[in-house]
């Protein structure tokens, strides 16, 4: 799957993990080498339902959310969680694609 990070596009596979508090974490890895390209999520103090995920869609991750929605991995934004100077979009997981 193609994932956009700011101005770069990578061919990635997804690794599904979890943070210490149980929230879902997603890491994008290069489809050929398997090496990590970037973390697509952020952890929040708010415990999210197991089918929800907080997407990091700012700074070097600008464009990640649109890539995940376009690939059918997550839903449109359900709500936001304030975090410092940004609002973290929370989406529903639609498909735990590995590739």
N, CA, C and O atoms as CSV, one atom per row, in Angstrom:
chain,resi,resn,atom,element,x,y,z
A,1,UNK,N,N,0.845,-1.167,0.000
A,1,UNK,CA,C,0.000,0.000,0.000
A,1,UNK,C,C,0.888,1.226,0.000
A,1,UNK,O,O,1.977,1.216,0.573
A,2,UNK,N,N,0.425,2.267,-0.635
A,2,UNK,CA,C,1.162,3.521,-0.702
A,2,UNK,C,C,0.760,4.393,0.486
A,2,UNK,O,O,-0.427,4.604,0.735
A,3,UNK,N,N,1.755,4.899,1.218
A,3,UNK,CA,C,1.529,5.797,2.350
A,3,UNK,C,C,2.291,7.089,2.084
A,3,UNK,O,O,3.478,7.064,1.759
A,4,UNK,N,N,1.604,8.213,2.223
A,4,UNK,CA,C,2.229,9.520,2.041
A,4,UNK,C,C,2.669,10.086,3.381
A,4,UNK,O,O,1.873,10.217,4.311
A,5,UNK,N,N,3.955,10.418,3.460
A,5,UNK,CA,C,4.527,11.128,4.606
A,5,UNK,C,C,4.973,12.481,4.086
A,5,UNK,O,O,5.954,12.555,3.347
A,6,UNK,N,N,4.284,13.550,4.447
A,6,UNK,CA,C,4.586,14.898,3.957
A,6,UNK,C,C,4.677,14.869,2.442
A,6,UNK,O,O,3.654,14.722,1.773
A,7,UNK,N,N,5.863,15.003,1.887
A,7,UNK,CA,C,6.000,15.049,0.429
A,7,UNK,C,C,6.535,13.747,-0.156
A,7,UNK,O,O,6.737,13.665,-1.367
A,8,UNK,N,N,6.772,12.722,0.674
A,8,UNK,CA,C,7.292,11.445,0.184
A,8,UNK,C,C,6.217,10.373,0.235
A,8,UNK,O,O,5.393,10.334,1.149
A,9,UNK,N,N,6.245,9.510,-0.761
A,9,UNK,CA,C,5.337,8.373,-0.790
A,9,UNK,C,C,6.161,7.096,-0.673
A,9,UNK,O,O,7.189,6.954,-1.335
A,10,UNK,N,N,5.717,6.179,0.158
A,10,UNK,CA,C,6.412,4.913,0.376
A,10,UNK,C,C,5.469,3.754,0.093
A,10,UNK,O,O,4.267,3.846,0.342
A,11,UNK,N,N,6.014,2.673,-0.426
A,11,UNK,CA,C,5.278,1.429,-0.567
A,11,UNK,C,C,5.481,0.677,0.745
A,11,UNK,O,O,6.596,0.260,1.055
A,12,UNK,N,N,4.417,0.504,1.509
A,12,UNK,CA,C,4.539,0.001,2.885
A,12,UNK,C,C,3.661,-1.202,3.167
A,12,UNK,O,O,2.676,-1.461,2.477
A,13,UNK,N,N,4.046,-1.919,4.191
A,13,UNK,CA,C,3.168,-2.879,4.852
A,13,UNK,C,C,2.962,-2.335,6.268
A,13,UNK,O,O,3.760,-1.535,6.754
A,14,UNK,N,N,1.904,-2.769,6.913
A,14,UNK,CA,C,1.575,-2.261,8.246
A,14,UNK,C,C,1.841,-3.317,9.304
A,14,UNK,O,O,1.550,-4.496,9.104
A,15,UNK,N,N,2.387,-2.894,10.416
A,15,UNK,CA,C,2.551,-3.756,11.592
A,15,UNK,C,C,1.625,-3.213,12.671
A,15,UNK,O,O,1.662,-2.027,12.997
A,16,UNK,N,N,0.808,-4.077,13.214
A,16,UNK,CA,C,-0.171,-3.703,14.230
A,16,UNK,C,C,0.372,-4.090,15.597
A,16,UNK,O,O,0.670,-5.254,15.862
A,17,UNK,N,N,0.492,-3.089,16.455
A,17,UNK,CA,C,1.032,-3.283,17.798
A,17,UNK,C,C,0.085,-2.636,18.800
A,17,UNK,O,O,-1.010,-2.205,18.439
A,18,UNK,N,N,0.507,-2.570,20.053
A,18,UNK,CA,C,-0.286,-1.829,21.037
A,18,UNK,C,C,0.654,-1.107,21.995
A,18,UNK,O,O,1.773,-1.548,22.259
A,19,UNK,N,N,0.162,0.011,22.503
A,19,UNK,CA,C,0.891,0.771,23.511
A,19,UNK,C,C,0.679,0.111,24.868
A,19,UNK,O,O,-0.156,-0.783,24.999
A,20,UNK,N,N,1.429,0.547,25.878
A,20,UNK,CA,C,1.333,-0.039,27.225
A,20,UNK,C,C,-0.072,0.024,27.805
A,20,UNK,O,O,-0.461,-0.851,28.578
A,21,UNK,N,N,-0.844,1.056,27.438
A,21,UNK,CA,C,-2.200,1.176,27.978
A,21,UNK,C,C,-3.234,0.434,27.134
A,21,UNK,O,O,-4.429,0.527,27.415
A,22,UNK,N,N,-2.806,-0.293,26.113
A,22,UNK,CA,C,-3.713,-1.091,25.295
A,22,UNK,C,C,-4.180,-0.411,24.023
A,22,UNK,O,O,-4.774,-1.070,23.170
A,23,UNK,N,N,-3.933,0.890,23.861
A,23,UNK,CA,C,-4.325,1.569,22.626
A,23,UNK,C,C,-3.559,0.986,21.443
A,23,UNK,O,O,-2.426,0.527,21.587
A,24,UNK,N,N,-4.191,1.010,20.278
A,24,UNK,CA,C,-3.608,0.445,19.062
A,24,UNK,C,C,-2.483,1.337,18.537
A,24,UNK,O,O,-2.595,2.563,18.529
A,25,UNK,N,N,-1.399,0.695,18.100
A,25,UNK,CA,C,-0.281,1.376,17.452
A,25,UNK,C,C,-0.102,0.754,16.069
A,25,UNK,O,O,-0.247,-0.456,15.895
A,26,UNK,N,N,0.215,1.600,15.091
A,26,UNK,CA,C,0.483,1.118,13.735
A,26,UNK,C,C,1.844,1.644,13.297
A,26,UNK,O,O,2.126,2.838,13.406
A,27,UNK,N,N,2.681,0.742,12.802
A,27,UNK,CA,C,3.979,1.118,12.259
A,27,UNK,C,C,3.978,0.759,10.780
A,27,UNK,O,O,3.605,-0.351,10.402
A,28,UNK,N,N,4.401,1.713,9.940
A,28,UNK,CA,C,4.555,1.451,8.509
A,28,UNK,C,C,5.978,0.968,8.270
A,28,UNK,O,O,6.937,1.579,8.743
A,29,UNK,N,N,6.110,-0.131,7.534
A,29,UNK,CA,C,7.423,-0.681,7.201
A,29,UNK,C,C,7.573,-0.736,5.681
A,29,UNK,O,O,6.599,-0.947,4.958
A,30,UNK,N,N,8.789,-0.546,5.213
A,30,UNK,CA,C,9.075,-0.634,3.791
A,30,UNK,C,C,8.654,-2.012,3.288
A,30,UNK,O,O,9.012,-3.031,3.880
A,31,UNK,N,N,7.892,-2.040,2.191
A,31,UNK,CA,C,7.358,-3.302,1.685
A,31,UNK,C,C,8.452,-4.271,1.251
A,31,UNK,O,O,8.263,-5.483,1.343
A,32,UNK,N,N,9.578,-3.771,0.784
A,32,UNK,CA,C,10.659,-4.660,0.319
A,32,UNK,C,C,11.585,-5.088,1.445
A,32,UNK,O,O,11.857,-6.277,1.614
A,33,UNK,N,N,12.067,-4.125,2.209
A,33,UNK,CA,C,13.071,-4.442,3.240
A,33,UNK,C,C,12.457,-4.855,4.571
A,33,UNK,O,O,13.091,-5.553,5.362
A,34,UNK,N,N,11.218,-4.423,4.819
A,34,UNK,CA,C,10.584,-4.693,6.107
A,34,UNK,C,C,11.025,-3.752,7.206
A,34,UNK,O,O,10.565,-3.870,8.342
A,35,UNK,N,N,11.917,-2.812,6.886
A,35,UNK,CA,C,12.401,-1.860,7.887
A,35,UNK,C,C,11.351,-0.782,8.160
A,35,UNK,O,O,10.628,-0.380,7.249
A,36,UNK,N,N,11.263,-0.314,9.401
A,36,UNK,CA,C,10.281,0.722,9.740
A,36,UNK,C,C,10.524,2.022,8.959
A,36,UNK,O,O,11.654,2.482,8.796
A,37,UNK,N,N,9.421,2.579,8.493
A,37,UNK,CA,C,9.441,3.876,7.804
A,37,UNK,C,C,8.954,4.958,8.757
A,37,UNK,O,O,9.482,6.070,8.765
A,38,UNK,N,N,7.938,4.626,9.567
A,38,UNK,CA,C,7.418,5.591,10.519
A,38,UNK,C,C,6.258,5.042,11.312
A,38,UNK,O,O,5.595,4.093,10.895
A,39,UNK,N,N,6.019,5.649,12.465
A,39,UNK,CA,C,4.870,5.294,13.298
A,39,UNK,C,C,3.693,6.150,12.847
A,39,UNK,O,O,3.824,7.369,12.735
A,40,UNK,N,N,2.559,5.536,12.591
A,40,UNK,CA,C,1.396,6.226,12.057
A,40,UNK,C,C,0.427,6.698,13.132
A,40,UNK,O,O,-0.548,7.388,12.835
A,41,UNK,N,N,0.693,6.329,14.369
A,41,UNK,CA,C,-0.242,6.609,15.458
A,41,UNK,C,C,0.450,7.329,16.601
A,41,UNK,O,O,1.676,7.425,16.654
A,42,UNK,N,N,-0.361,7.828,17.504
A,42,UNK,CA,C,0.136,8.373,18.764
A,42,UNK,C,C,-0.673,7.747,19.891
A,42,UNK,O,O,-1.830,7.367,19.711
A,43,UNK,N,N,-0.049,7.648,21.044
A,43,UNK,CA,C,-0.769,7.168,22.211
A,43,UNK,C,C,-1.391,8.370,22.901
A,43,UNK,O,O,-0.846,9.473,22.872
A,44,UNK,N,N,-2.519,8.145,23.510
A,44,UNK,CA,C,-3.206,9.200,24.247
A,44,UNK,C,C,-3.481,8.708,25.657
A,44,UNK,O,O,-3.565,7.503,25.893
A,45,UNK,N,N,-3.623,9.638,26.598
A,45,UNK,CA,C,-3.991,9.205,27.945
A,45,UNK,C,C,-5.391,8.593,27.976
A,45,UNK,O,O,-5.711,7.778,28.841
A,46,UNK,N,N,-6.217,9.005,27.013
A,46,UNK,CA,C,-7.574,8.455,26.903
A,46,UNK,C,C,-7.488,7.029,26.369
A,46,UNK,O,O,-6.888,6.790,25.321
A,47,UNK,N,N,-8.086,6.085,27.090
A,47,UNK,CA,C,-8.118,4.701,26.625
A,47,UNK,C,C,-9.191,4.608,25.542
A,47,UNK,O,O,-10.362,4.908,25.777
A,48,UNK,N,N,-8.766,4.185,24.355
A,48,UNK,CA,C,-9.677,4.092,23.215
A,48,UNK,C,C,-10.279,2.698,23.126
A,48,UNK,O,O,-9.683,1.735,23.610
A,49,UNK,N,N,-11.455,2.577,22.512
A,49,UNK,CA,C,-12.012,1.240,22.265
A,49,UNK,C,C,-11.041,0.434,21.393
A,49,UNK,O,O,-10.241,1.024,20.667
A,50,UNK,N,N,-11.096,-0.886,21.450
A,50,UNK,CA,C,-10.139,-1.703,20.701
A,50,UNK,C,C,-10.238,-1.553,19.181
A,50,UNK,O,O,-9.313,-1.930,18.462
A,51,UNK,N,N,-11.345,-1.007,18.691
A,51,UNK,CA,C,-11.502,-0.811,17.244
A,51,UNK,C,C,-11.221,0.631,16.822
A,51,UNK,O,O,-11.544,1.019,15.699
A,52,UNK,N,N,-10.628,1.422,17.705
A,52,UNK,CA,C,-10.332,2.823,17.406
A,52,UNK,C,C,-8.829,3.056,17.453
A,52,UNK,O,O,-8.090,2.328,18.117
A,53,UNK,N,N,-8.389,4.095,16.727
A,53,UNK,CA,C,-6.966,4.395,16.653
A,53,UNK,C,C,-6.770,5.902,16.520
A,53,UNK,O,O,-7.525,6.572,15.816
A,54,UNK,N,N,-5.748,6.432,17.201
A,54,UNK,CA,C,-5.397,7.855,17.135
A,54,UNK,C,C,-4.266,8.011,16.121
A,54,UNK,O,O,-3.164,7.504,16.328
A,55,UNK,N,N,-4.541,8.703,15.041
A,55,UNK,CA,C,-3.602,8.819,13.922
A,55,UNK,C,C,-2.743,10.070,14.062
A,55,UNK,O,O,-3.254,11.158,14.327
A,56,UNK,N,N,-1.428,9.906,13.880
A,56,UNK,CA,C,-0.524,11.062,13.857
A,56,UNK,C,C,-0.522,11.594,12.426
A,56,UNK,O,O,0.082,10.991,11.539
A,57,UNK,N,N,-1.194,12.715,12.203
A,57,UNK,CA,C,-1.339,13.286,10.868
A,57,UNK,C,C,-0.802,14.710,10.828
A,57,UNK,O,O,-1.399,15.584,10.198
A,58,UNK,N,N,0.305,14.943,11.486
A,58,UNK,CA,C,0.916,16.271,11.504
A,58,UNK,C,C,2.427,16.106,11.403
A,58,UNK,O,O,2.952,15.001,11.534
A,59,UNK,N,N,3.114,17.210,11.171
A,59,UNK,CA,C,4.567,17.237,11.056
A,59,UNK,C,C,5.003,16.296,9.928
A,59,UNK,O,O,4.463,16.369,8.824
A,60,UNK,N,N,5.965,15.420,10.189
A,60,UNK,CA,C,6.449,14.524,9.140
A,60,UNK,C,C,5.406,13.515,8.678
A,60,UNK,O,O,5.597,12.867,7.649
A,61,UNK,N,N,4.311,13.367,9.414
A,61,UNK,CA,C,3.242,12.428,9.063
A,61,UNK,C,C,2.085,13.084,8.318
A,61,UNK,O,O,1.047,12.452,8.123
A,62,UNK,N,N,2.237,14.312,7.907
A,62,UNK,CA,C,1.171,14.988,7.173
A,62,UNK,C,C,0.815,14.173,5.927
A,62,UNK,O,O,1.686,13.886,5.106
A,63,UNK,N,N,-0.447,13.802,5.785
A,63,UNK,CA,C,-0.904,13.002,4.652
A,63,UNK,C,C,-1.163,11.548,4.979
A,63,UNK,O,O,-1.781,10.837,4.188
A,64,UNK,N,N,-0.698,11.090,6.141
A,64,UNK,CA,C,-0.868,9.692,6.531
A,64,UNK,C,C,-2.349,9.323,6.661
A,64,UNK,O,O,-2.770,8.272,6.178
A,65,UNK,N,N,-3.129,10.173,7.303
A,65,UNK,CA,C,-4.543,9.869,7.513
A,65,UNK,C,C,-5.264,9.640,6.187
A,65,UNK,O,O,-6.018,8.677,6.050
A,66,UNK,N,N,-5.040,10.509,5.222
A,66,UNK,CA,C,-5.690,10.374,3.924
A,66,UNK,C,C,-5.298,9.050,3.257
A,66,UNK,O,O,-6.136,8.392,2.640
A,67,UNK,N,N,-4.027,8.662,3.381
A,67,UNK,CA,C,-3.575,7.389,2.808
A,67,UNK,C,C,-4.294,6.211,3.452
A,67,UNK,O,O,-4.714,5.283,2.761
A,68,UNK,N,N,-4.437,6.248,4.778
A,68,UNK,CA,C,-5.115,5.152,5.480
A,68,UNK,C,C,-6.599,5.087,5.126
A,68,UNK,O,O,-7.151,3.998,4.970
A,69,UNK,N,N,-7.244,6.235,4.999
A,69,UNK,CA,C,-8.659,6.260,4.600
A,69,UNK,C,C,-8.798,5.750,3.171
A,69,UNK,O,O,-9.648,4.903,2.899
A,70,UNK,N,N,-7.966,6.258,2.249
A,70,UNK,CA,C,-8.041,5.855,0.840
A,70,UNK,C,C,-7.804,4.360,0.652
A,70,UNK,O,O,-8.365,3.756,-0.262
A,71,UNK,N,N,-6.976,3.756,1.510
A,71,UNK,CA,C,-6.699,2.317,1.418
A,71,UNK,C,C,-7.699,1.472,2.198
A,71,UNK,O,O,-7.549,0.252,2.259
A,72,UNK,N,N,-8.714,2.089,2.796
A,72,UNK,CA,C,-9.746,1.344,3.508
A,72,UNK,C,C,-9.311,0.775,4.839
A,72,UNK,O,O,-9.935,-0.153,5.355
A,73,UNK,N,N,-8.233,1.325,5.408
A,73,UNK,CA,C,-7.725,0.822,6.684
A,73,UNK,C,C,-8.508,1.420,7.846
A,73,UNK,O,O,-8.850,0.712,8.793
A,74,UNK,N,N,-8.795,2.727,7.781
A,74,UNK,CA,C,-9.558,3.402,8.839
A,74,UNK,C,C,-10.705,4.207,8.237
A,74,UNK,O,O,-10.722,4.521,7.046
A,75,UNK,N,N,-11.660,4.529,9.104
A,75,UNK,CA,C,-12.823,5.330,8.718
A,75,UNK,C,C,-12.464,6.812,8.648
A,75,UNK,O,O,-11.338,7.214,8.941
A,76,UNK,N,N,-13.429,7.590,8.262
A,76,UNK,CA,C,-13.312,9.044,8.393
A,76,UNK,C,C,-13.162,9.356,9.886
A,76,UNK,O,O,-13.417,8.499,10.732
A,77,UNK,N,N,-12.757,10.562,10.196
A,77,UNK,CA,C,-12.531,10.979,11.582
A,77,UNK,C,C,-13.828,10.907,12.382
A,77,UNK,O,O,-14.866,11.409,11.951
A,78,UNK,N,N,-13.753,10.277,13.551
A,78,UNK,CA,C,-14.905,10.167,14.446
A,78,UNK,C,C,-14.938,11.311,15.459
A,78,UNK,O,O,-15.996,11.870,15.748
A,79,UNK,N,N,-13.768,11.648,15.990
A,79,UNK,CA,C,-13.638,12.784,16.900
A,79,UNK,C,C,-12.155,13.117,17.043
A,79,UNK,O,O,-11.293,12.428,16.498
A,80,UNK,N,N,-11.880,14.170,17.775
A,80,UNK,CA,C,-10.495,14.599,17.997
A,80,UNK,C,C,-10.177,14.576,19.487
A,80,UNK,O,O,-11.054,14.766,20.329
A,81,UNK,N,N,-8.902,14.340,19.793
A,81,UNK,CA,C,-8.399,14.445,21.160
A,81,UNK,C,C,-7.374,15.573,21.165
A,81,UNK,O,O,-6.392,15.512,20.425
A,82,UNK,N,N,-7.584,16.611,21.992
A,82,UNK,CA,C,-6.600,17.692,22.040
A,82,UNK,C,C,-5.277,17.215,22.642
A,82,UNK,O,O,-5.258,16.464,23.617
A,83,UNK,N,N,-4.170,17.666,22.043
A,83,UNK,CA,C,-2.848,17.288,22.524
A,83,UNK,C,C,-1.888,18.431,22.224
A,83,UNK,O,O,-1.397,18.556,21.102
A,84,UNK,N,N,-1.626,19.251,23.207
A,84,UNK,CA,C,-0.724,20.383,23.000
A,84,UNK,C,C,-1.263,21.332,21.951
A,84,UNK,O,O,-2.336,21.911,22.116
A,85,UNK,N,N,-0.509,21.491,20.864
A,85,UNK,CA,C,-0.889,22.418,19.810
A,85,UNK,C,C,-1.664,21.761,18.679
A,85,UNK,O,O,-2.031,22.437,17.718
A,86,UNK,N,N,-1.919,20.469,18.767
A,86,UNK,CA,C,-2.615,19.756,17.687
A,86,UNK,C,C,-3.848,19.034,18.213
A,86,UNK,O,O,-3.996,18.789,19.410
A,87,UNK,N,N,-4.719,18.707,17.281
A,87,UNK,CA,C,-5.884,17.879,17.557
A,87,UNK,C,C,-5.618,16.519,16.909
A,87,UNK,O,O,-5.381,16.444,15.703
A,88,UNK,N,N,-5.655,15.457,17.695
A,88,UNK,CA,C,-5.375,14.117,17.194
A,88,UNK,C,C,-6.673,13.488,16.673
A,88,UNK,O,O,-7.623,13.321,17.438
A,89,UNK,N,N,-6.723,13.138,15.383
A,89,UNK,CA,C,-7.922,12.495,14.852
A,89,UNK,C,C,-8.025,11.040,15.318
A,89,UNK,O,O,-7.045,10.295,15.308
A,90,UNK,N,N,-9.224,10.665,15.722
A,90,UNK,CA,C,-9.497,9.285,16.125
A,90,UNK,C,C,-10.434,8.678,15.088
A,90,UNK,O,O,-11.467,9.258,14.754
A,91,UNK,N,N,-10.062,7.510,14.584
A,91,UNK,CA,C,-10.822,6.822,13.546
A,91,UNK,C,C,-11.121,5.393,13.987
A,91,UNK,O,O,-10.510,4.875,14.921
A,92,UNK,N,N,-12.063,4.773,13.303
A,92,UNK,CA,C,-12.394,3.372,13.528
A,92,UNK,C,C,-11.564,2.519,12.575
A,92,UNK,O,O,-11.425,2.858,11.400
A,93,UNK,N,N,-11.018,1.426,13.069
A,93,UNK,CA,C,-10.258,0.493,12.229
A,93,UNK,C,C,-11.255,-0.303,11.393
A,93,UNK,O,O,-12.160,-0.944,11.927
A,94,UNK,N,N,-11.072,-0.251,10.071
A,94,UNK,CA,C,-11.957,-0.980,9.159
A,94,UNK,C,C,-11.334,-2.272,8.661
A,94,UNK,O,O,-12.036,-3.255,8.422
A,95,UNK,N,N,-10.004,-2.271,8.503
A,95,UNK,CA,C,-9.336,-3.425,7.923
A,95,UNK,C,C,-7.885,-3.438,8.406
A,95,UNK,O,O,-7.139,-2.493,8.148
A,96,UNK,N,N,-7.492,-4.477,9.087
A,96,UNK,CA,C,-6.112,-4.576,9.570
A,96,UNK,C,C,-5.228,-5.186,8.495
A,96,UNK,O,O,-4.675,-6.273,8.659
A,97,UNK,N,N,-5.108,-4.454,7.385
A,97,UNK,CA,C,-4.256,-4.888,6.291
A,97,UNK,C,C,-2.826,-5.001,6.751
A,97,UNK,O,O,-2.348,-4.150,7.500
A,98,UNK,N,N,-2.148,-6.013,6.328
A,98,UNK,CA,C,-0.723,-6.144,6.604
A,98,UNK,C,C,0.072,-5.561,5.449
A,98,UNK,O,O,1.197,-5.099,5.645
A,99,UNK,N,N,-0.489,-5.575,4.258
A,99,UNK,CA,C,0.203,-5.046,3.072
A,99,UNK,C,C,-0.627,-3.975,2.417
A,99,UNK,O,O,-0.216,-3.408,1.404
